[in-house]
Amino acid sequence: DVHGLEGVLGELHIHYEPSDNKSCVTASSIMTEIDPSSSDEKQEVGAVLGRVLYHALLGHCFTDQSLPEESFFLDYIMHQ
C-alpha cells in the first residue's frame, strides 16, 4: 500500500542521493504507475519495487509530498 511504500522511500532517502532533483516521484505516483487490478500481492510488490528501481536508475528524487499544481507556481510568480 502507499503508506508502506512511503516508509521504503523514507529509508531510501537516507541512503540515496538523486542526480536529478527536478524530477521527483511520490509513493502515490509510483502506485498509479503499476496495474492496481492485479490480485497477486507478490506480483504487485515486485512491480512497485521495479518502479522504485527504475526511478532510482534515472536519478529521480523521491519525496513524500506531491508538488502543487503548475498554476500555484505561476500565480506565485505573477503576484510577486
Residue pairs with C-beta under 8 A, 6 or more apart in sequence:
1 31
2 27
2 28
2 31
3 27
5 27
5 30
5 31
5 48
5 52
6 27
6 64
8 52
9 26
9 27
9 52
9 62
9 63
9 64
10 64
12 52
12 56
12 62
13 62
16 56
16 62
18 24
18 59
18 60
18 61
18 62
19 59
20 58
20 59
20 60
20 61
21 61
23 58
23 59
23 60
23 61
24 60
24 61
24 62
24 63
24 67
25 55
25 60
25 61
25 62
25 63
26 62
26 63
26 64
26 65
26 66
27 64
28 66
29 66
30 48
30 51
30 52
30 55
31 48
33 51
34 44
34 47
34 48
34 51
35 47
36 44
38 44
38 47
52 62
55 62
56 62
